[in-house]
Amino acid sequence: FNFMVFFAFVFFIYLCSVVTPLKALRTVSKIDGKKRVVIVGGGVGGLAVASRIAASSSRSKSNDSRNDDDSVVEVLLLEKNSEEMAGGRCGSFDRVIKGKGTFRHERGPSLLLLKDEYEKLFTDCGSTSEQHDLKFAQCVPAYQVVFDDGDTVELGFPGGRADSKCNRESLSREKLDSFEKDGATKWDEYMKASSAFLDCGLPNFIEERLDLASFPEFVYQALRQGGKVRG
């Protein structure tokens, strides 16, 4: 049994747990005849859970012909940091500099993954992202890597695009080849393995639904070259 295979698999499970919005700890109680849900953590996961529960409660009240409070659920969100820290890495905060103005700072995310999940949240709450002036636009390239010596390389070019950015992708591949022999090809192999990990991890670990069809490629990529995914 190759230790690197075991390490890669454990690291993959850990990665999935990081990418997945943390499930908020929630308890349901009934005080003064009203249902209350307490959600611990005001990050993306906590806010998403709170929004879905509140939206579901509102719909239940609208559809309840009895029009009583039994179908209403009060949501209490607990966050240890200040209110401006709500939202986790999708949050922002303002800083006022005397004589200069107010400056808004984004805490992240540096990469926004699973865009469809964010859009589905709005749908589940009876709305759309566009109605809240939130529009998703893919960045091409996705990001730029800056090394200690000041050298840079652009990465993250979606396949099948025929536009002016193709030349930048060619320059990127040339730069990768300059780092080591067949650097661009090794990057392709790394991306293929990462894709297999995501295709398996998303349904089986994040969405918690069994998808056996995704395991063969995942196992192949995990075991390829002795369990080492080279980038």
Secondary structure, DSSP 8 states (H G I E B T S, - for coil): --HHHHHHHHHHHHHHHHHS----EEEEEEETTEEEEEEE--SHHHHHHHHHHHHHHHHHHHH-TT--GGG-EEEEEE-SS-GGGTTGGG-EEEEEETTTEEEEEE---SS---HHHHHHHHHHTT--SGGGT------SS-EEEE-TTS-EEEE---TT--STTHHHHHHHHHHHHHHSTTHHHHHHHHHHHHHHHHHHHIIIIIS----GGGHHHHHHHHHHHHH----
